[in-house]
Amino acid sequence: MFARLGVSRPHWWRAAGICALLLCLLISALVLLNPLGARHVAAAGSVQVTVNANQSLGTLTALSRGLNTAVWDSNLLDSAASTDIKNAGIGMLRFPGGSTSDVYHWQTNSLVPGQGGLDPNNTFDAFMSLVQSVGAQPIITVDYGAGTPSEAAGWVQYANKGGPGYNGPVPTYAGASSTGHTYGIKYWEIGNEVYGDGTYGASWEYNNNPHTPAAYANNVVAYSQAMKAVDPTIKVGAVLTTPGNWPDGVTNSASPQPWNQTVLSTACSAIDFVIIHWYPQNPGNESDSGLLASTSQIPSMVSTLRSELSQYCGSHASAVQILLTETNSVSSNPGKQTVSIVNALYEDDDYMTWLENGVTNVDWWTLHNGPVAGNTSSSLYGSAQYGDYGVLANGGCISGGPCEPAADTPFPAYYGLQMLSYLGNAGDTMVSSSSSQTLVAVHAVRQANGNLAVLLINKDPSNTYNVTFSLNGYTAASSARVYSYGPTSSAISSTSVSGSPLPSISISPYTLTTVVFTPGSAATATPTPTPSPTVTPTVAPTPTTTATATPSPATPTPTPTATASLSCAVHYAVTSQWPGGFSASLTITNTGSTAINGWTLQFTFPSGQTITQLWNGSYTQSGSTVTITNLSYNASIPPGATLSSSPGFNGTWNGSNASPTAFTLNGRSCSVV
């Protein structure tokens, strides 16, 4: 469990200090011993990447990829920042910025005295000008800690209900409209990390209300009612704890039941989405390999959250979206890892894994932050002597210490965002994919223009891999476009490759590579949009290295268990039902004596039901026949064991909702229990 015990990272909070002489000498010695955190590049191994182009994992939308902004960011309105946001394909911007949201009064563009600072130029209208200039949508966090439902409702009215007849509160900041606006903002959060107000001991979030989840739940209802009375079309979100992360599941006298249970039981009918944040590490305990492996936790977290929604929200559960409105590598006091290539590798895997598991939106923290004297251990990759949560530098310096690059200089995390724009954008379909090497993560997107893009993330610090492709459900041309970014890259590079029947490529240690295939039947390859003018026609070079390492053996793709040796049982249960919709779970048990390695479950709905959303698996549906296949983390079922991450889904029905009566696993009939 990762306890989130810091504030929400405004740059005015950063702990800048003067390095003691002995510590500085020690750091200097470590840098001389390993000046670039370099690793030896070993001989290439082989990796098989398989893509099932017809197995949809969901559709990317304009909301999928987001980024945090803040009123304290003195570079928020830089024209260079605006260009970079647009070139990275960012579709959602969050405002006014983490914990600052709970002390921010929008009408006066001011904070509660003593609760930090802001740039007076960063008014709400100035932020909306940025949003409109980059073609994004906003998500607004209203002031819960120091605000009121009426203040929040006034913000909705000013933002969405302007024009003739506007009679809402008139802001007092320079440049404010006296007649309001019709921005049409849809997404509104009720507060930031409210559970951090002392309810469970740790206190970083300002809150004038009683410090209990019950008080928050009741106030969410009050806020929602006031805001929707102004504009019934908006979506309102409530703060939840992230499953498996502090303070999830904690109880005490102020919280007799866990936070999520308390909030959802009272407020679910008043909300349209839930909010979670995820920082997989705590400061001082960062590990490059640990960070890169942490994304394996995501499917379980989403599955648990959906189970909670189903349990406490009843018929409304399927309508509630999940938004991850903050994520980065470490919960506070960022160190060198945040500005290294490692964070970019984690970032892309982080975004795509949440989205593939059905989350509506992921927002990285943050646009600009500033340098922080965090963890600079030689055990972490890179040579930076500071950390920064921002994807762009702000040109600041640590007191008595190093300075970062000029304002708006991109860090690797920026190029991570940009790489995702080559993989897919709104309207494109995420599809199932797998890798035979655990240190090479893969994500695939079938683009609306007919192309198929595959993102390869080499998490290995030492080994280069030769990648070959197996594309199921897609016939590709023998040439492809490759976009690359690595430790020595100054920008994303681009080149073309060819081979027969498909090209194979080499991926260097700690690199991001997107391969874009075009349809084999096309006379002319469909071009992939190039979001950034900085792309150059060269391949990212292999980093220079000094240390030694042993090559890691490839992990073979699971071979499906032979039908003759397979014995299975399936339990199907409708967990909740409402007019026109329902949720159901599937429990798969291996009743045989041989391990099941990779599985495909098939059944037919007897009443014409349709699956609308599925987790812990990928699915296709043809008429009433459903086919569900495993994901990378739940492929194996030991003998006599029940699959720990079994599929579940939301669906629609009309007339009746009878349960399926027959199931096959890898083509063999299973008993129904």
C-alpha positions in Angstrom: 0.0 0.0 0.0 1.3 3.4 -0.9 0.4 6.1 1.6 -0.2 9.5 0.0 1.1 11.8 2.7 2.2 14.9 0.9 0.4 18.0 -0.4 -0.8 18.2 -4.0 2.4 19.6 -5.4 2.1 23.3 -5.9 5.5 24.8 -6.8 5.3 27.2 -3.9 5.4 24.1 -1.6 8.6 22.6 -2.9 11.2 21.9 -0.2 14.2 23.8 -1.6 17.2 23.7 0.8 20.9 24.3 0.9 23.0 21.1 0.5 25.4 20.4 3.3 29.0 20.2 2.2 29.5 16.6 3.0 26.3 15.6 1.1 27.3 17.6 -1.9 30.7 15.9 -1.9 29.0 12.5 -1.7 26.7 13.3 -4.6 29.6 14.6 -6.7 31.5 11.4 -6.1 28.5 9.3 -7.1 28.1 11.4 -10.3 31.7 10.8 -11.2 31.4 7.1 -10.6 28.3 6.9 -12.8 27.8 10.2 -14.5 24.8 9.3 -16.6 23.2 6.5 -14.6 24.5 4.5 -17.6 23.8 0.8 -18.3 25.5 -1.7 -20.5 23.7 -2.5 -23.8 23.7 -6.2 -24.2 23.1 -8.2 -27.4 19.6 -8.2 -28.7 17.1 -10.8 -27.6 13.9 -11.8 -29.5 10.4 -10.6 -28.7 7.2 -11.7 -30.3 4.4 -9.1 -30.2 0.9 -10.3 -31.0 -2.0 -7.9 -31.8 -5.6 -9.0 -32.0 -7.0 -6.1 -34.1 -10.6 -7.3 -33.8 -10.6 -7.4 -29.9 -11.6 -4.0 -28.8 -10.6 -2.6 -25.5 -12.6 0.6 -25.9 -12.5 3.8 -27.9 -10.3 6.7 -27.3 -12.1 10.0 -26.9 -11.2 13.7 -26.7 -11.3 13.3 -22.9 -8.9 10.3 -22.7 -5.6 12.2 -22.3 -5.5 15.2 -19.9 -3.0 17.4 -18.1 -3.2 19.4 -14.9 -2.7 23.1 -14.8 -2.6 25.5 -11.8 -3.3 29.1 -10.9 0.2 29.4 -9.3 1.9 28.5 -12.6 3.6 31.7 -13.7 4.2 30.1 -17.1 0.7 28.9 -17.7 -0.1 31.5 -20.4 3.2 31.2 -22.3 2.6 30.9 -26.0 5.2 28.1 -26.1 3.3 26.1 -23.5 0.1 26.5 -25.6 1.9 25.2 -28.7 3.3 22.2 -26.7 -0.1 21.3 -25.3 -1.6 21.3 -28.7 1.3 19.3 -30.3 0.9 16.6 -27.6 -2.7 16.0 -28.4 -4.0 16.9 -24.9 -7.8 16.9 -24.9 -8.6 17.9 -21.3 -7.0 20.5 -18.9 -7.7 20.5 -15.1 -7.9 23.7 -13.1 -7.2 25.4 -10.7 -4.6 22.9 -9.4 -4.6 20.1 -6.9 -4.9 21.2 -3.2 -5.0 24.8 -4.3 -8.6 24.1 -5.5 -9.8 23.8 -1.9 -8.7 27.3 -1.0 -9.4 29.0 -4.3 -12.2 31.6 -4.7 -13.0 31.9 -8.4 -14.8 35.2 -8.2 -11.9 37.1 -6.8 -9.1 34.9 -8.3 -7.7 34.7 -4.8 -6.7 32.1 -2.2 -7.4 31.7 1.5 -4.8 33.9 3.3 -1.7 31.9 4.3 -2.5 29.0 1.9 0.0 29.7 -0.8 0.2 32.0 -3.8 -1.0 32.4 -7.3 -0.2 34.4 -10.4 -2.9 37.1 -10.7 -2.9 36.8 -14.5 -4.2 33.2 -14.2 -7.9 34.0 -13.9 -10.6 31.6 -14.8 -11.2 33.5 -18.1 -7.5 33.4 -18.9 -7.5 29.7 -18.3 -10.5 29.3 -20.6 -8.7 31.2 -23.3 -5.9 28.7 -23.1 -8.4 25.8 -23.3 -10.0 27.2 -26.4 -6.7 28.0 -28.1 -5.5 24.4 -27.8 -8.9 22.8 -28.6 -9.3 21.0 -25.3 -12.0 20.7 -22.7 -11.7 21.8 -19.1 -12.4 19.9 -15.9 -13.0 22.2 -13.0 -12.3 21.4 -9.3 -14.6 23.6 -7.2 -13.6 24.8 -3.7 -14.9 22.3 -1.1 -12.4 23.2 1.7 -13.2 26.9 1.9 -16.2 27.2 -0.4 -19.9 26.6 -0.4 -22.5 25.1 -2.7 -23.7 28.5 -3.7 -20.2 29.6 -4.7 -19.8 26.5 -6.9 -23.3 27.1 -8.4 -22.2 30.7 -9.2 -19.2 29.4 -11.0 -21.4 27.1 -13.1 -23.7 30.0 -13.9 -20.9 32.4 -14.9 -19.2 29.7 -17.0 -22.2 28.2 -18.8 -25.2 30.5 -18.6 -24.1 33.8 -19.8 -25.8 36.0 -22.4 -28.9 38.1 -22.1 -30.5 37.7 -18.7 -27.4 36.6 -16.9 -27.8 37.6 -13.2 -25.1 35.5 -11.5 -22.2 36.7 -9.4 -19.9 39.1 -11.3 -16.2 38.3 -10.7 -14.1 41.2 -9.6 -10.8 40.2 -11.3 -9.6 42.3 -14.3 -11.0 41.1 -17.6 -14.0 39.3 -16.2 -17.3 39.4 -18.1 -20.2 41.2 -16.6 -22.6 39.0 -18.6 -21.1 35.6 -18.1 -20.2 33.0 -20.7 -21.5 30.0 -22.5 -18.3 27.8 -22.2 -20.4 24.7 -21.8 -18.1 23.1 -19.3 -19.3 19.6 -18.5 -17.0 18.1 -15.9 -16.9 19.5 -12.3 -15.1 17.9 -9.3 -16.3 18.5 -5.8 -13.0 19.2 -4.0 -9.5 17.7 -4.3 -8.1 14.9 -2.0 -10.6 15.6 0.8 -9.7 12.4 2.7 -6.3 14.2 3.4 -8.0 16.7 5.7 -7.0 14.9 8.9 -9.9 12.3 8.8 -7.3 9.5 8.9 -4.5 11.4 10.6 -2.5 12.9 7.7 -3.5 16.4 6.9 -2.6 18.4 3.8 -6.0 19.3 2.4 -7.7 22.5 3.7 -11.2 21.8 4.9 -13.6 24.0 6.9 -16.2 21.2 7.0 -16.4 18.3 9.5 -13.6 15.9 8.8 -15.7 12.8 8.1 -16.6 10.9 4.9 -20.3 11.2 5.9 -20.0 15.0 6.0 -18.3 15.0 2.6 -21.0 12.7 1.1 -23.8 14.9 2.3 -22.1 18.0 1.0 -21.5 16.4 -2.4 -25.3 16.0 -2.7 -25.8 19.6 -1.7 -23.2 20.9 -4.2 -24.6 18.7 -7.0 -28.1 19.9 -6.4 -27.1 23.6 -6.4 -24.9 23.3 -9.4 -27.3 21.2 -11.5 -30.2 23.6 -10.6 -28.2 26.1 -12.7 -27.2 23.7 -15.5 -28.7 20.2 -15.5 -26.4 19.1 -18.3 -23.2 19.2 -16.3 -21.4 16.1 -14.8 -20.5 16.2 -11.1 -17.8 14.1 -9.6 -17.0 12.9 -6.1 -13.5 12.1 -4.6 -12.8 8.5 -3.8 -9.8 6.7 -2.4 -7.9 4.6 -4.9 -8.3 0.9 -4.2 -5.4 -0.6 -2.4 -3.8 2.8 -1.7 -3.9 4.7 1.6 -6.4 5.5 3.1 -8.5 2.9 1.3 -10.3 0.6 3.7 -9.2 2.5 6.8 -11.8 3.0 9.5 -11.8 5.0 12.8 -14.2 6.9 14.9 -14.6 9.6 12.2 -15.0 6.9 9.5 -16.8 3.8 11.0 -17.0 2.5 7.4 -14.4 3.0 4.7 -14.4 6.3 2.8 -15.6 4.8 -0.5 -18.5 2.9 1.0 -19.6 5.9 3.0 -19.4 8.4 0.1 -21.0 6.1 -2.5 -23.8 4.9 -0.3 -25.0 8.5 0.3 -23.9 10.4 -2.8 -23.9 8.0 -5.7 -27.3 9.1 -7.1 -26.1 12.7 -7.1 -22.9 12.2 -9.2 -21.9 11.3 -12.7 -18.3 10.3 -12.2 -15.8 9.4 -9.4 -12.3 10.7 -9.0 -9.2 8.8 -8.0 -5.5 9.8 -7.9 -2.5 7.5 -8.2 1.1 7.9 -7.3 2.7 4.4 -7.0 5.7 5.5 -5.0 6.6 7.5 -1.9 9.6 9.9 -1.7 12.9 8.4 -0.8 11.7 4.9 -1.8 11.8 5.3 -5.6 13.0 2.4 -7.7 13.2 2.5 -11.5 12.3 -1.2 -11.9 9.6 -0.9 -9.2 8.0 2.1 -10.9 8.0 0.4 -14.3 6.4 -2.8 -12.8 3.7 -0.8 -10.9 1.3 -0.6 -13.8 0.4 -4.3 -13.3 -1.7 -3.1 -10.3 -4.0 -1.0 -12.5 -6.5 -3.7 -13.7 -7.1 -4.9 -10.2 -7.7 -1.4 -8.9 -10.2 -0.7 -11.6 -12.0 -4.0 -11.1 -12.3 -3.3 -7.3 -13.6 0.2 -8.0 -16.3 -1.2 -10.4 -17.3 -3.8 -7.8 -17.7 -1.0 -5.2 -19.8 1.0 -7.7 -22.0 -2.0 -8.4 -22.4 -2.8 -4.7 -23.2 0.7 -3.4 -24.7 2.5 -6.5 -27.2 -0.1 -7.6 -28.9 0.7 -10.9 -26.9 3.9 -11.3 -23.5 2.1 -11.3 -23.1 1.6 -15.0 -23.7 5.3 -15.7 -20.8 6.4 -13.3 -17.6 7.2 -15.1 -14.1 6.8 -13.5 -11.7 9.7 -14.0 -8.0 9.6 -12.8 -7.5 13.3 -12.4 -3.9 13.1 -11.0 -1.1 10.7 -11.6 2.7 10.8 -11.7 5.5 8.6 -10.3 5.9 9.7 -6.7 3.4 11.1 -4.1 5.5 14.2 -3.0 9.0 15.7 -3.1 9.8 14.6 -6.7 13.4 13.6 -7.4 15.6 12.9 -10.5 13.3 10.0 -11.6 10.6 12.5 -12.6 12.8 14.2 -15.2 14.4 11.0 -16.6 13.3 8.7 -19.5 12.1 6.2 -16.9 9.2 8.5 -16.0 8.2 8.8 -19.7 8.2 5.0 -20.0 6.0 4.7 -16.9 3.8 7.5 -18.1 2.8 5.9 -21.4 2.2 2.5 -19.8 0.2 4.3 -17.1 -2.1 6.2 -19.4 -2.8 3.3 -21.7 -3.4 0.6 -19.0 -5.9 2.8 -17.2 -7.7 3.6 -20.5 -7.7 0.0 -21.7 -9.4 -0.9 -18.5 -12.3 1.5 -19.1 -11.3 4.7 -17.3 -12.7 7.7 -19.1 -9.8 10.2 -18.5 -6.2 10.3 -17.2 -4.7 13.6 -16.2 -0.9 13.9 -15.6 0.4 16.1 -12.9 1.4 18.7 -14.2 2.1 21.3 -17.0 4.8 23.3 -15.0 6.0 22.8 -11.5 9.6 23.9 -10.8 12.7 22.2 -9.5 12.6 20.3 -6.2 15.6 18.8 -4.2 14.1 15.3 -4.1 15.8 11.9 -4.4 19.0 12.0 -6.5 20.3 8.6 -5.6 22.8 7.0 -8.0 20.5 3.9 -8.0 18.1 5.9 -10.2 18.7 6.5 -13.9 20.1 9.8 -15.0 22.3 12.6 -13.8 19.8 15.3 -12.8 20.3 16.8 -9.3 16.7 17.9 -9.0 13.2 16.7 -9.7 10.2 18.4 -11.4 6.6 17.2 -11.7 6.1 19.4 -14.8 6.2 18.1 -18.4 7.8 21.5 -19.2 10.5 23.3 -17.2 9.8 26.7 -15.7 13.5 27.8 -15.6 13.7 27.8 -11.9 16.6 27.1 -9.5 16.9 25.3 -6.2 18.3 27.7 -3.6 22.0 27.2 -3.4 21.7 24.3 -5.9 21.2 23.5 -9.6 18.9 25.2 -12.1 16.8 23.5 -14.6 16.5 24.4 -18.4 14.8 27.5 -19.7 11.1 27.9 -19.3 9.0 25.6 -21.5 11.8 23.3 -22.3 10.3 19.8 -22.6 11.2 17.1 -20.1 11.0 13.4 -21.2 7.5 13.2 -19.8 6.4 15.7 -22.4 7.7 13.5 -25.2 5.9 10.6 -23.5 2.6 12.5 -24.0 3.5 13.3 -27.5 4.3 9.7 -28.3 0.8 8.7 -27.3 -0.6 11.1 -30.0 1.1 8.9 -32.6 -0.4 5.8 -31.1 -4.0 7.0 -31.2 -6.5 9.9 -30.8 -10.2 10.5 -30.4 -12.3 8.0 -32.4 -9.5 5.4 -32.6 -10.0 1.9 -31.0 -7.7 0.3 -28.5 -7.2 -3.4 -29.2 -5.8 -6.4 -27.5 -2.0 -7.0 -27.6 0.6 -9.0 -25.8 4.4 -9.4 -25.6 6.5 -12.5 -25.1 9.0 -10.4 -23.0 7.8 -9.0 -19.6 10.1 -6.1 -19.9 8.6 -5.0 -23.2 5.1 -3.6 -22.7 2.9 -3.3 -25.7 -0.3 -1.3 -26.5 -2.1 -1.2 -29.8 -4.7 1.1 -31.4 -6.7 0.5 -34.6 -6.9 4.0 -36.0 -10.0 5.4 -37.7 -8.0 6.1 -40.9 -7.3 2.3 -41.3 -3.8 2.2 -39.9 -2.8 0.0 -37.0 -0.4 1.5 -34.4 1.7 -0.5 -31.9 3.5 1.2 -29.0 6.5 -0.7 -27.6 7.9 0.2 -24.2 11.3 -1.3 -23.5 11.6 -1.2 -19.7 14.9 -3.0 -19.7 17.8 -0.7 -18.9 20.4 -3.0 -20.5 19.1 -5.1 -23.4 18.1 -4.3 -26.9 15.3 -6.5 -28.4 14.5 -7.5 -32.0 10.7 -7.4 -32.3 8.6 -9.4 -34.7 4.9 -9.0 -35.1 1.9 -11.2 -35.4 -1.2 -9.3 -36.5 -4.5 -11.1 -36.1 -7.4 -9.6 -37.9 -5.3 -7.1 -39.8 -3.4 -7.4 -43.1 -0.6 -4.9 -43.1 1.7 -3.6 -45.9 5.4 -4.7 -45.8 6.4 -1.2 -44.8 5.7 0.9 -41.7 6.5 4.2 -40.1 8.4 4.1 -36.8 8.5 6.9 -34.1 11.2 6.6 -31.5 12.3 8.3 -28.3 15.1 7.3 -25.9 17.6 8.5 -23.3 19.7 10.5 -25.7 16.9 11.9 -27.8 16.2 15.6 -28.0 12.8 15.0 -29.7 10.8 12.1 -31.2 12.4 10.8 -34.4 10.8 9.2 -37.3 11.8 6.7 -40.0 10.3 4.2 -42.3 11.1 0.4 -42.2 10.2 -2.5 -44.5 10.4 -6.3 -44.4 8.6 -9.4 -45.6 5.9 -10.2 -44.8 6.2 -7.7 -42.0 9.1 -5.5 -40.9 10.8 -6.4 -37.7 12.5 -3.7 -35.6 15.2 -3.3 -33.0 14.3 -1.4 -29.8 17.1 -0.1 -27.6 17.1 0.0 -23.7 14.7 2.4 -22.1 13.0 3.5 -25.3 9.5 4.3 -26.5 8.7 3.1 -30.0 5.5 3.4 -32.0 5.2 1.4 -35.2 2.4 2.5 -37.5 1.3 -0.2 -40.0 -0.8 0.7 -43.1 -3.4 -1.7 -44.7 -1.8 -4.2 -47.1 -4.5 -3.7 -49.6 -4.0 0.1 -49.8 -2.4 1.3 -53.0 -1.0 4.3 -51.0 -0.4 4.1 -47.3 -2.6 6.3 -45.2 -0.5 8.9 -43.5 -0.5 9.3 -39.7 -1.0 12.9 -38.6 2.2 14.4 -37.2 1.3 16.5 -34.2 4.7 18.1 -33.7 6.9 20.1 -36.0 9.9 18.9 -34.0 10.0 15.4 -35.5 13.1 14.6 -37.5 13.8 11.8 -40.0 16.4 10.0 -37.9 16.3 7.0 -35.6 17.0 7.6 -31.9 20.6 6.5 -31.1 21.5 3.8 -28.7 22.7 5.4 -25.4 26.4 5.3 -24.5 27.0 3.0 -21.6 29.7 1.8 -19.1 28.3 -0.7 -16.7 27.8 -4.5 -17.3 24.6 -6.6 -17.1 23.4 -10.0 -18.0 20.8 -10.4 -20.7 17.3 -11.2 -19.5 15.7 -14.4 -21.1 12.6 -13.9 -23.1 9.3 -15.0 -21.5 7.3 -17.2 -23.9 3.7 -16.3 -24.9 1.3 -18.6 -22.9 0.3 -21.6 -25.0 -3.5 -22.3 -24.6 -4.2 -25.5 -22.8 -5.1 -28.4 -25.1 -8.8 -29.0 -25.3 -8.4 -32.7 -24.4 -6.8 -32.1 -21.1 -9.1 -29.2 -20.0 -11.9 -29.4 -17.4 -13.7 -26.3 -16.3 -16.7 -24.8 -14.4 -18.3 -21.4 -14.9 -20.6 -19.5 -12.6 -22.6 -16.7 -14.1 -24.3 -14.1 -11.8 -26.3 -11.0 -12.4 -25.0 -8.7 -9.6 -27.4 -5.8 -10.2 -30.3 -5.1 -12.7 -32.3 -2.0 -13.6 -34.7 -1.2 -16.4 -32.8 -1.8 -19.6 -29.4 -2.5 -18.0 -27.5 -4.8 -15.7 -24.1 -5.9 -14.3 -22.9 -9.5 -14.2 -19.9 -11.5 -13.1 -18.3 -14.6 -14.5 -16.3 -17.0 -12.3 -14.0 -19.4 -14.1 -12.6 -22.5 -12.3 -10.1 -25.0 -13.5 -11.5 -28.3 -12.3 -8.8 -30.3 -14.1 -5.3 -31.4 -13.2 -3.5 -29.4 -15.8 -2.8 -25.6 -15.6 -4.7 -23.5 -18.1 -2.3 -21.2 -19.9 -4.4 -18.7 -21.9 -8.1 -19.0 -22.3 -11.1 -18.1 -24.5 -14.6 -18.2 -23.0 -17.6 -18.4 -25.2 -21.3 -18.3 -24.5 -24.6 -17.1 -26.1 -27.1 -14.8 -24.5 -30.6 -16.4 -24.6 -32.5 -13.1 -24.7 -30.5 -10.9 -27.0 -28.5 -9.0 -24.3 -25.6 -6.8 -25.4 -22.4 -6.1 -23.5 -21.5 -2.4 -23.3 -18.4 -2.6 -21.0 -16.2 -5.4 -19.8 -13.3 -5.7 -17.4 -10.7 -8.4 -16.7 -10.8 -9.5 -20.3 -11.3 -8.4 -23.9 -14.4 -9.3 -25.8 -16.2 -9.5 -29.1 -19.9 -10.0 -29.7 -21.5 -11.3 -32.8 -25.3 -11.2 -32.5 -25.9 -13.0 -29.2 -22.6 -14.9 -29.2 -19.9 -13.5 -26.9 -16.2 -14.4 -27.0 -14.0 -13.3 -24.0 -10.2 -13.7 -24.0 -7.8 -13.3 -21.1 -5.6 -10.2 -20.6 -1.8 -10.5 -19.9 -2.3 -10.5 -16.1 -5.0 -13.3 -15.9 -4.0 -15.8 -18.5 -3.1 -18.6 -16.1 -5.5 -20.7 -14.0 -3.7 -23.4 -11.9 -5.2 -26.8 -11.4 -8.2 -26.8 -9.0 -8.1 -22.9 -8.8 -10.6 -20.2 -9.6 -9.4 -17.3 -11.7 -8.7 -14.5 -9.3 -9.4 -11.7 -11.8 -12.5 -13.1 -13.5 -14.4 -11.1 -16.1 -17.3 -8.9 -15.3 -19.4 -6.6 -17.4 -22.2 -4.1 -17.8 -24.9 -4.7 -20.4 -28.3 -3.9 -21.8 -31.4 -6.1 -22.0 -34.9 -5.7 -23.4 -37.9 -7.9 -22.5 -36.1 -10.4 -20.3 -32.6 -11.0 -18.9 -32.2 -14.8 -18.8 -28.8 -16.2 -18.0 -26.7 -18.1 -20.4 -26.9 -21.9 -19.9 -23.8 -23.2 -21.7 -20.2 -22.1 -21.7 -17.1 -23.3 -23.5 -13.4 -22.6 -22.5 -10.9 -23.1 -25.3 -13.6 -24.9 -27.2 -14.4 -27.4 -24.4 -17.8 -27.4 -22.6 -17.7 -26.4 -19.0 -20.1 -27.4 -16.2 -22.4 -24.6 -15.1 -22.4 -24.0 -11.3 
